[in-house]
Amino acid sequence: MAAQIGLIPQVSYASTAPELSDNTRYDFFSRVVPPDTYQAQAMVDIVKAMRWNFISTVASEGNYGESGVDAFIQKSREDGGVCISQSVKIPREPKPGEFGKVIRRLRENPNARVVIIFANEDDIRRLLQAAKKANQTGHFIWVGSDSWGSKISPVLHQEEMAEGAVTILPKRQSIRGFDRYFISRTLENNRRNIWFAEFWENNFACKLSRHALKKGSGLKKCTNQERIGKDSNYEQEGKVQFVIDAVYSMAHALHNMHRELCPGKVGLCSRMDPINGTLLLKHIRMLNFAGIAGNPVLFNENGDAPGRYEIFQYQIRNRTAEYKIIGHWTDQLYLNIRAMHWPGGGRQIPYSICSNPCQAGERKKIVKGIPCCWHCERCDGYQYQADTYSCKMCRFDLRPNENHTACRPIPVVMLEWSSPWAVIPVLISVVGIMATLFVVVTFIRYNDTPIVKASGRELSYVLLTGIFMCYATTFLMISAPDVGICSLRRIFLGLGMSISYAALLTKTNRIYRIFEQGSMSVSAPRFISPASQLVITFSLTSVQLLGVCIWFGVDPSQAIIDYEDQRMANPDMARGVLKCDISDLSLICLLGYSMLLMVTCTVYAIKTRGVPEAFNEAKPIGFTMYTTCIIWLAFIPIFFGTSQSTEKMYIQTTTLTISVSLSASVSLGMLYMPKVYVILRHPEQNVPKRTRSLKAVVTAATMSNKFNPKASLRPNGEAKSELCESLETQGEL
């Protein structure tokens, strides 16, 4: 008895997969709709009636599409006389351009104009869109399965592309009694349906509960006075007929079974409790009654309903597009060829035959197992036609010509001065160089004034030289690469930054040592004289130069043409990139030492943040380094994040040059522009102050800043001038 409980007969109203006809696996399954094997046979009969013997197939990935095409191919082989040109599968999740690829494959042999489609509605629509985009209007003759049928959505706004399409649909009709019943349903008389309230809200765009309304949602409260078909669009679902027939099938089978097992009794008797699934299946398979639409409902030994299809053609007459019934299929085909119209309004049946000569750039590919034809396969990608039967790849620095009959050189590109990617960095550099020269000229002119002397003239000129080199690097990065330019790039790209940060590191270290020593001893720290500072700066910079020299010895600089950087899928878009042989990693290593100096300088800037305000540039240097760190932290992800971009060369060069220029601009703006402003606009502040001993000034400044932070704000920067002049004096001794 327990075994019988699991044997539950099923009657489907929509499942058409051919696999369900397998009585060894789905022996308790029946259906009131015909399986796809019937419509595959109907489509084969249509193709043969039109005398098309060379066709293609398109299937949506999945059970419906693949099984349908397999059934069609099997039936066509059994009947003979039909060759398959292409059999294309549309993935479940198509990538961008996937449908364009499908169209290109279908177009590989222009003689195969007929396309058999077992695809879902969305794939059909997108396939027609791709064909329209490829300018194939009127070329393809589509033969669609019941998933296309007589639906409007797949052909909407692309009627000309679908003109002449032949589609089939299981024979069915609208049930007027169901329309009368459903239109009369309201919330009051249909409470038993637990989903009806949700349907009501969706159908009339309203909400049953006032609390569910949201401001700005555009929804109103349902009044229960709405009426289906009057206050909303209503169209009967095409499967209603089959749903009703399926329900009646089960009802008739149960009724017949009850009459056999429980004669004269009302309700279930002991012989039907529980119901014997095997016996119920027997009664289902024995049914033969008139369905709701008047067609007989019956099942064969596999539980399949007989195949009954209507055949439609999508026609355009007087600019009006509609589906016209041109025949039907019930075990055999009945087709009114005279009623058919083809793309452009023609009456002549289009040809779809095999073995026309291949065009230039196409090779002949003999189809195994199909002796009636060959198909022409275009040499795609970077291939060219080597001979009648083969395509070969072009050399790495070549690409095929337009018709893929030969190879031609790939154009070489580089960053041009007129490119927007170059204009902005150059503009920034030009302005920066002018500003740097202006500062240098001002400092030279007022070389002996207290502000210039207090800033450390020697290191200032070194730092300004580094800033100038940073700006000048932009011109090297944009210039056309050759051995000389590539060598200069290696030298100067990191050198300008190394000089700048070495000078700033020397300054911050000097300040740090002065305050540490000044708080413990009256003697000045060692190596604070201008000459010592220059030696330290040049020593730090020489490490950068030494590394570059070693690099030159290991790997001499050269300009190369990179054909892989912009090797697109479309050969017409392929470009060779003229560039220096500096990899992304080598570039970062080249800048790595400068970044190490920058980080070290930032650490000292943090350590000296407690000195009196604006003392000997400690605060401006701190702000400079903080800002510079932010710039380079932003640069690194942009630089490496665009390594796979087709615009890699332009983006990376632009971001690198702008980052270097911005770093130089920060140093120039924060360290020297305020001094230039005082020198030129407020010369009354550029006067010497009284000097005291190093120990006295440091101690006074430290104690003043510790106990009275506002004391450091004395007029004219008195504490700063005193200490700066004292340090300057110490350095000259």
C-alpha positions in Angstrom: 0.0 0.0 0.0 2.8 2.4 0.8 4.4 1.8 -2.6 1.1 2.8 -4.2 1.0 6.1 -2.4 4.1 7.4 -4.3 2.7 6.5 -7.7 0.8 9.7 -8.4 -0.4 10.4 -11.9 0.2 13.9 -13.3 -1.5 15.7 -16.1 0.4 18.7 -17.5 -1.2 21.6 -19.4 2.1 23.2 -20.6 5.1 20.8 -20.5 6.2 20.1 -24.1 9.8 18.7 -23.6 10.4 15.5 -25.7 12.1 13.7 -22.7 8.8 13.5 -20.9 7.6 11.0 -23.5 10.0 8.4 -22.1 7.6 6.0 -20.5 10.5 4.2 -18.7 11.3 7.3 -16.7 8.1 9.3 -16.6 5.5 6.5 -16.7 3.0 8.4 -14.6 3.2 11.6 -16.6 0.5 12.7 -19.1 -0.1 16.0 -20.9 -2.9 17.6 -22.9 -0.4 19.5 -25.0 1.6 17.8 -27.8 5.3 17.2 -27.2 7.9 19.2 -29.2 8.7 16.2 -31.3 5.4 16.9 -33.1 6.2 20.5 -33.8 9.7 19.5 -34.9 8.1 17.2 -37.4 5.7 20.0 -38.5 8.7 22.3 -39.0 10.5 19.7 -41.1 7.4 19.3 -43.2 7.3 23.1 -43.7 10.9 23.2 -44.7 10.5 20.4 -47.2 7.3 21.9 -48.6 9.2 25.2 -49.3 12.0 23.1 -50.9 14.6 24.5 -48.5 17.5 22.1 -48.1 20.1 24.2 -46.5 19.2 25.8 -43.1 20.5 26.8 -39.7 19.2 26.3 -36.2 19.3 28.5 -33.1 18.5 27.2 -29.6 18.3 28.8 -26.2 20.5 26.9 -23.8 18.3 24.6 -21.7 15.9 21.7 -22.0 13.3 23.4 -24.3 15.7 24.9 -26.9 18.3 22.2 -27.1 15.7 19.3 -27.1 13.6 21.0 -29.7 16.6 21.5 -32.1 17.8 18.0 -31.4 14.3 16.7 -32.3 14.3 18.8 -35.5 17.8 17.6 -36.6 16.8 14.0 -35.9 13.6 14.2 -37.9 15.3 16.0 -40.8 17.9 13.2 -40.9 15.2 10.5 -40.8 13.3 12.2 -43.7 16.5 13.2 -45.6 17.1 16.0 -48.1 17.8 18.7 -45.5 21.4 19.9 -44.6 22.2 21.8 -41.4 24.5 24.8 -42.1 24.9 26.1 -38.5 23.6 25.0 -35.1 24.0 27.8 -32.7 23.3 27.8 -29.0 22.4 31.0 -27.0 23.9 30.9 -23.5 21.6 31.2 -20.5 23.3 34.5 -19.6 24.5 36.0 -22.9 27.5 38.3 -22.8 27.4 41.7 -24.5 27.7 41.1 -28.2 26.7 37.5 -28.0 23.7 37.9 -30.3 25.9 39.8 -32.7 28.2 36.8 -32.8 25.2 34.5 -33.4 24.1 36.7 -36.4 27.6 36.6 -37.7 27.7 32.8 -37.5 24.4 32.5 -39.2 25.6 34.9 -41.9 28.8 32.8 -42.6 27.0 31.1 -45.4 24.6 33.5 -47.1 22.9 30.7 -48.9 21.4 29.4 -45.6 18.7 32.0 -45.2 16.2 29.8 -43.3 16.8 29.7 -39.5 14.9 27.3 -37.3 14.4 28.8 -33.8 13.7 27.0 -30.6 14.3 29.9 -28.2 12.6 31.8 -25.4 10.8 35.0 -26.1 13.5 37.3 -24.8 16.2 35.6 -26.9 14.1 35.8 -30.0 13.6 39.6 -29.5 17.3 40.2 -28.9 18.3 38.0 -31.8 16.0 40.1 -34.1 17.6 43.3 -32.7 21.1 42.0 -33.4 20.0 41.1 -37.0 18.6 44.5 -37.4 21.8 46.1 -36.1 23.8 44.0 -38.5 21.6 45.4 -41.3 20.3 41.9 -42.2 16.7 43.1 -42.8 15.0 40.8 -45.3 17.9 38.3 -45.4 16.8 35.7 -42.9 13.6 33.7 -43.1 12.7 32.7 -39.5 10.8 29.5 -38.7 9.8 29.8 -35.1 8.5 27.3 -32.6 5.5 27.7 -30.3 7.6 30.0 -28.0 7.3 32.6 -30.7 3.8 31.6 -32.0 1.7 34.7 -32.5 3.3 36.9 -29.8 3.7 40.6 -30.4 6.5 41.3 -27.9 9.4 39.6 -29.9 8.6 41.6 -33.0 7.6 44.9 -31.5 9.5 47.8 -33.1 11.3 45.4 -35.4 8.5 44.3 -37.7 10.5 44.6 -40.9 13.1 42.2 -39.5 10.5 39.6 -38.6 8.5 39.9 -41.9 7.9 36.6 -43.6 8.6 34.6 -40.4 6.7 31.3 -40.3 5.6 30.2 -36.8 3.6 27.4 -35.3 1.4 27.2 -32.3 -0.7 24.4 -30.7 -4.2 24.7 -31.9 -6.3 26.5 -29.3 -9.0 29.0 -28.9 -10.2 31.6 -26.4 -12.8 30.3 -23.9 -15.6 32.8 -23.7 -17.1 31.2 -20.7 -13.9 31.7 -18.8 -13.8 35.4 -19.8 -17.3 35.9 -18.5 -16.5 34.2 -15.3 -13.1 35.9 -14.7 -14.4 39.4 -15.5 -17.1 39.0 -13.0 -14.7 38.2 -10.1 -14.3 40.8 -7.4 -12.7 40.8 -3.9 -16.1 40.0 -2.4 -17.1 37.0 -4.5 -13.6 35.4 -4.9 -12.3 35.2 -1.3 -11.3 31.5 -1.7 -8.4 32.4 -4.0 -5.6 33.5 -1.6 -3.7 35.1 -4.4 -6.5 37.2 -5.8 -5.9 40.2 -3.6 -2.3 40.4 -4.8 -3.5 40.1 -8.4 -6.1 42.9 -7.7 -3.4 45.3 -6.5 -1.1 44.6 -9.4 -3.8 44.7 -12.0 -5.3 48.1 -10.9 -2.0 49.6 -9.5 -3.5 50.2 -6.1 -3.1 49.1 -2.5 -5.8 47.5 -0.4 -4.3 48.8 2.9 -3.9 52.5 3.4 -0.9 51.8 5.7 0.9 50.2 2.8 0.9 53.3 0.7 4.1 55.2 0.5 4.5 58.9 -0.4 5.6 59.4 -4.0 4.8 55.8 -5.0 2.0 56.9 -7.3 -0.3 54.2 -6.0 -3.8 54.8 -4.8 -6.0 53.0 -2.4 -8.2 50.2 -3.9 -11.9 51.1 -3.8 -13.2 47.6 -4.6 -15.2 49.3 -7.3 -12.6 48.5 -10.0 -13.7 46.0 -12.6 -11.5 43.6 -14.6 -11.5 44.4 -18.3 -13.2 47.8 -17.7 -10.7 49.6 -15.5 -7.7 47.5 -16.8 -6.5 45.7 -19.8 -7.5 42.1 -20.0 -6.5 39.3 -22.3 -7.0 35.6 -21.8 -3.9 33.6 -21.2 -3.4 31.2 -24.1 -3.0 28.1 -22.0 -6.5 28.4 -20.3 -7.9 25.9 -22.7 -5.2 23.3 -21.8 -5.6 24.0 -18.1 -9.3 23.3 -18.2 -8.8 20.2 -20.3 -6.1 19.0 -17.8 -8.5 19.5 -14.9 -11.3 17.7 -16.7 -9.0 14.9 -17.6 -8.3 14.2 -14.0 -12.0 14.7 -13.1 -13.2 12.3 -15.8 -10.6 9.7 -14.8 -11.5 9.9 -11.1 -15.2 9.7 -12.0 -14.7 6.6 -14.2 -12.6 5.0 -11.5 -15.2 5.7 -8.8 -17.9 4.3 -11.0 -15.9 1.1 -11.4 -14.8 0.7 -7.8 -17.6 2.3 -5.8 -20.8 1.7 -7.9 -23.9 3.4 -6.4 -21.9 5.0 -3.6 -21.4 8.7 -2.7 -17.9 9.7 -1.8 -14.8 7.5 -1.5 -15.3 3.9 -0.6 -12.7 1.7 1.0 -11.4 0.5 -2.4 -10.4 4.1 -3.2 -8.9 4.9 0.2 -6.1 5.4 -0.6 -6.3 5.8 -4.3 -4.4 3.3 -6.5 -2.2 5.5 -8.7 -1.6 2.7 -11.2 -5.4 2.2 -11.7 -6.0 6.0 -11.9 -3.3 6.2 -14.6 -5.0 3.5 -16.5 -8.3 5.5 -16.5 -6.4 8.6 -17.6 -4.9 6.9 -20.6 -8.3 5.5 -21.6 -10.0 8.9 -21.8 -11.5 10.2 -25.0 -13.8 13.1 -24.6 -14.5 16.5 -26.2 -12.5 19.3 -24.6 -13.6 22.7 -23.7 -12.8 23.9 -27.2 -14.5 21.0 -28.9 -11.3 19.1 -29.7 -11.0 15.5 -28.6 -8.9 14.9 -25.4 -7.0 11.6 -25.6 -3.6 10.2 -24.8 -1.3 7.7 -26.5 0.7 5.0 -24.7 3.3 7.6 -23.6 0.8 10.0 -22.2 1.1 12.4 -25.1 -1.8 14.3 -26.6 -2.1 14.3 -30.4 -0.2 17.0 -32.3 -2.5 19.8 -33.6 -0.8 23.0 -34.7 -1.8 26.2 -36.5 0.7 27.7 -38.9 1.2 31.5 -39.0 3.1 33.9 -41.1 4.1 37.4 -40.0 3.1 39.6 -42.9 3.2 43.4 -43.6 0.5 44.7 -45.8 -0.2 48.4 -46.3 2.2 49.1 -43.5 0.2 47.0 -41.1 1.9 44.0 -39.6 0.0 41.0 -38.3 0.1 37.2 -38.0 -1.9 35.4 -40.7 -3.0 31.8 -40.5 -1.6 30.0 -43.6 -2.2 26.4 -42.7 -2.3 23.7 -40.0 -0.7 20.4 -39.1 -2.4 17.3 -37.8 -0.1 14.4 -38.5 0.4 15.9 -41.9 0.8 19.4 -43.3 -1.8 21.5 -44.9 -0.3 24.8 -46.2 -1.7 27.5 -48.4 1.5 28.7 -50.2 -0.5 31.3 -52.3 -1.4 33.2 -49.1 2.2 33.6 -48.1 4.1 36.9 -48.4 7.9 37.3 -48.1 10.2 40.3 -47.2 9.6 43.2 -49.4 6.1 42.0 -50.4 7.4 39.4 -52.8 5.4 36.3 -53.7 8.3 34.1 -54.8 9.6 31.6 -52.2 13.1 32.7 -51.1 15.9 30.3 -51.8 17.9 28.5 -49.1 20.0 26.0 -50.9 23.5 24.6 -50.6 27.0 25.0 -52.1 27.3 28.4 -53.7 30.9 29.5 -54.3 32.6 31.0 -51.2 33.4 34.6 -51.1 36.9 36.2 -50.7 38.1 35.7 -47.2 36.1 32.5 -46.7 37.3 28.9 -46.8 35.4 25.9 -47.8 34.7 23.5 -44.9 33.3 20.1 -45.9 30.6 19.1 -43.5 31.1 15.6 -42.2 28.1 13.4 -42.6 26.3 15.9 -44.9 27.2 15.0 -48.4 24.8 17.4 -50.0 26.8 20.5 -49.3 29.7 22.4 -47.8 29.5 25.7 -46.0 31.8 28.7 -46.2 33.6 29.7 -43.1 34.9 33.2 -42.8 38.5 33.7 -41.6 37.7 35.7 -38.5 39.8 37.5 -35.9 43.5 37.8 -37.0 43.2 35.1 -39.6 43.5 35.4 -43.4 42.6 33.0 -46.2 45.8 31.0 -47.0 44.1 28.8 -49.6 40.7 27.5 -50.6 40.4 25.2 -47.6 42.3 26.9 -44.7 42.8 30.1 -42.7 46.1 31.0 -41.0 47.0 33.5 -38.3 48.7 36.7 -39.4 52.1 37.5 -37.9 52.1 39.2 -34.5 52.7 42.6 -36.1 50.2 42.2 -38.8 46.4 42.1 -39.1 44.1 40.9 -41.8 42.8 43.2 -44.5 39.1 44.0 -44.8 38.2 40.8 -46.6 40.8 38.6 -44.8 42.6 37.6 -48.0 46.0 38.9 -46.8 47.7 40.6 -43.9 48.7 44.2 -43.5 50.8 46.1 -40.9 49.2 47.1 -37.6 49.2 50.9 -37.1 51.6 52.2 -34.4 50.3 54.8 -31.9 51.9 56.8 -29.2 50.8 59.7 -26.9 50.5 62.8 -29.1 51.1 66.4 -27.9 47.7 67.4 -29.2 45.9 64.6 -27.2 43.7 65.7 -24.3 45.6 63.2 -22.2 48.8 65.3 -22.9 47.4 68.9 -23.0 46.4 69.0 -19.3 49.7 67.6 -17.9 51.7 70.0 -20.2 49.6 72.9 -19.1 50.2 72.1 -15.4 53.9 71.7 -16.0 54.3 75.0 -18.0 52.5 76.9 -15.2 54.6 75.1 -12.6 57.9 75.8 -14.4 57.0 79.5 -14.7 56.1 79.7 -11.1 59.3 77.9 -10.1 61.5 80.3 -12.2 59.6 83.2 -10.7 60.5 82.0 -7.2 64.1 81.4 -8.1 64.5 84.9 -9.7 62.9 86.4 -6.6 65.2 84.6 -4.2 68.3 85.5 -6.3 67.3 89.1 -6.4 66.6 89.2 -2.6 69.3 86.7 -1.8 70.7 88.6 1.2 67.4 89.4 2.9 66.6 87.8 6.2 63.7 85.7 4.9 65.8 84.2 2.1 68.7 83.6 4.5 66.4 82.1 7.2 65.0 79.6 4.7 68.4 78.1 4.1 69.4 79.5 0.8 71.5 76.5 -0.4 68.9 73.9 0.3 66.2 76.1 -1.1 67.9 76.3 -4.4 68.5 72.6 -4.4 64.8 72.0 -3.6 63.7 74.4 -6.3 65.9 72.5 -8.7 64.2 69.3 -7.8 60.8 70.9 -8.2 61.8 72.2 -11.6 62.9 68.7 -12.7 59.6 67.3 -11.5 57.8 69.7 -13.8 60.2 69.0 -16.7 59.6 65.2 -16.4 56.2 65.7 -18.0 57.8 66.7 -21.3 60.0 63.6 -21.2 57.0 61.3 -20.6 55.1 62.7 -23.5 57.9 63.0 -26.0 58.1 60.3 -28.7 60.0 57.3 -27.2 63.5 56.5 -28.5 66.7 55.3 -26.8 67.6 58.8 -25.7 64.2 59.7 -24.3 63.8 56.4 -22.6 67.2 56.8 -20.9 66.3 60.3 -19.8 63.0 59.0 -18.4 64.9 56.5 -16.2 67.2 59.2 -14.9 64.9 62.2 -14.4 61.6 60.5 -13.5 62.8 59.6 -10.0 65.7 62.1 -9.7 63.6 65.3 -9.4 61.5 63.7 -6.6 64.6 62.3 -4.9 66.3 65.7 -4.9 63.1 67.4 -3.5 62.5 64.9 -0.8 66.1 64.5 0.1 66.3 68.3 0.7 63.1 68.3 2.7 64.3 65.3 4.7 67.5 67.1 5.5 65.6 70.2 6.6 63.2 68.3 8.9 66.0 66.2 10.3 68.0 69.3 11.0 65.1 70.9 12.8 64.5 67.7 14.8 68.2 67.5 15.9 68.3 71.2 16.8 65.5 70.9 19.2 66.6 67.7 20.7 70.1 69.0 21.2 69.0 72.5 22.2 66.9 71.2 25.1 69.9 69.3 26.6 73.0 71.3 25.7 74.1 74.8 24.8 76.3 73.4 22.0 74.9 73.2 18.5 74.3 69.8 16.9 76.8 68.5 14.3 76.2 68.9 10.6 73.8 71.8 10.5 75.9 74.1 8.4 74.8 74.8 4.8 77.7 72.8 3.5 76.9 69.8 5.7 73.3 70.0 4.6 74.3 70.0 0.9 76.5 67.0 1.4 73.7 65.1 3.2 71.2 66.0 0.4 73.6 65.0 -2.4 74.5 61.8 -0.6 70.8 60.8 -0.4 70.3 61.7 -4.0 73.3 59.7 -5.1 71.6 56.5 -4.0 68.9 57.1 -6.7 71.5 57.7 -9.3 73.5 54.6 -8.3 70.4 52.5 -8.6 69.6 53.9 -12.1 73.2 53.2 -13.2 73.0 49.6 -12.0 69.7 49.3 -13.9 71.3 50.6 -17.1 74.1 48.0 -16.7 71.7 45.1 -16.2 69.0 46.2 -18.7 70.0 48.9 -21.2 67.2 51.3 -22.1 65.3 50.9 -25.4 62.1 51.9 -27.2 59.8 49.0 -28.2 56.5 48.5 -30.0 54.0 46.6 -27.9 51.5 44.8 -30.1 49.8 43.0 -27.2 48.7 46.1 -25.2 45.9 47.0 -27.6 45.3 43.7 -29.5 41.5 43.9 -29.6 39.1 41.1 -30.6 38.3 43.2 -33.6 41.5 43.4 -35.7 40.4 46.8 -37.1 40.8 48.2 -33.6 44.3 46.7 -33.1 47.2 49.1 -32.5 50.8 48.8 -31.7 52.0 51.0 -28.9 55.4 52.7 -29.1 56.8 53.0 -25.6 59.8 52.6 -23.4 60.6 49.2 -22.0 59.7 50.1 -18.5 57.2 47.8 -16.9 54.7 48.9 -14.3 56.8 47.1 -11.6 60.0 48.7 -12.8 58.4 52.1 -12.7 57.2 51.7 -9.1 60.7 50.5 -8.2 62.1 53.6 -9.9 59.9 55.7 -7.7 60.3 53.5 -4.7 63.3 55.3 -3.3 61.7 58.7 -3.7 58.6 57.3 -1.8 60.9 56.0 0.9 62.4 59.5 1.3 58.9 61.0 1.3 57.7 58.6 4.0 60.8 59.3 6.2 60.4 63.0 5.7 56.8 62.7 6.8 57.8 60.8 9.9 60.2 63.7 10.8 57.5 66.2 10.0 55.3 64.5 12.5 58.0 64.5 15.1 58.7 68.2 14.7 55.0 69.1 14.7 55.3 70.5 18.3 57.9 73.2 17.5 56.8 76.8 17.6 54.4 77.7 14.8 56.0 78.3 11.4 59.5 77.7 13.0 62.0 77.2 10.2 59.3 75.8 7.9 58.4 72.8 10.2 54.7 73.3 9.9 54.6 74.0 6.1 56.9 71.0 5.5 54.5 68.9 7.6 51.5 70.0 5.6 53.4 69.5 2.4 54.3 65.9 3.2 50.8 65.0 4.4 49.3 66.3 1.2 52.0 64.6 -0.9 51.3 61.3 0.8 47.6 61.6 -0.1 48.4 62.4 -3.7 50.6 59.2 -4.1 48.2 57.0 -2.2 45.6 58.1 -4.7 48.0 57.6 -7.6 48.9 53.9 -6.9 45.3 52.4 -7.2 44.6 54.5 -10.3 47.9 53.4 -11.9 47.5 49.7 -11.3 43.7 49.7 -11.6 43.9 50.7 -15.2 46.4 48.1 -16.2 43.8 46.1 -18.1 42.2 49.2 -19.8 42.5 49.8 -23.5 43.4 53.4 -22.6 46.2 52.2 -20.3 49.0 54.1 -21.9 47.2 57.4 -21.8 45.7 57.0 -18.3 48.9 55.9 -16.6 51.1 58.5 -18.3 48.6 61.3 -17.5 48.1 60.2 -13.8 51.9 59.8 -13.3 52.8 63.2 -14.7 50.0 65.0 -12.9 50.9 63.3 -9.6 54.5 64.3 -10.0 53.5 67.9 -10.9 51.0 68.1 -8.1 53.7 66.9 -5.6 56.0 69.7 -6.9 53.2 72.2 -6.8 52.4 71.4 -3.2 56.0 71.9 -2.2 56.3 75.1 -4.2 53.0 76.5 -3.0 53.3 75.8 0.7 57.1 76.4 1.2 57.9 79.3 -1.1 54.9 81.2 -2.2 54.3 82.7 1.3 57.9 83.9 1.4 57.6 85.4 -2.1 54.4 87.1 -1.0 56.1 88.7 2.1 59.2 89.7 0.1 57.2 91.4 -2.7 54.1 92.7 -0.9 55.3 93.2 2.7 59.0 94.2 2.6 58.6 95.8 6.1 58.5 92.3 7.6 61.7 91.3 5.7 64.1 92.8 8.3 66.7 91.3 10.6 65.8 90.6 14.2 68.0 90.6 17.3 69.9 87.4 17.7 70.5 85.4 20.8 72.3 82.2 21.5 71.1 78.9 20.2 70.4 77.5 23.6 68.5 80.6 24.7 66.3 80.8 21.6 65.5 77.1 21.5 64.7 77.1 25.2 62.6 80.3 25.0 60.7 79.1 22.0 60.1 75.7 23.6 59.0 77.0 26.9 56.9 79.7 25.3 55.2 77.2 23.1 54.7 74.8 26.0 53.2 77.3 28.6 51.7 79.9 26.3 50.8 78.6 22.9 49.7 82.1 21.7 53.1 83.5 22.6 54.5 82.1 19.4 52.2 84.5 17.5 54.4 87.5 18.2 54.4 90.3 15.7 56.5 89.8 12.6 57.4 86.3 13.5 59.9 87.4 16.1 60.7 84.0 17.6 61.1 82.5 14.2 63.4 85.3 13.0 65.5 85.1 16.1 66.0 81.4 15.9 66.5 81.3 12.2 69.1 84.0 12.3 70.8 82.3 15.2 70.9 79.1 13.3 72.1 80.9 10.2 74.9 82.4 12.2 75.8 79.0 13.7 76.0 77.5 10.2 78.4 80.2 9.0 80.9 79.8 11.8 
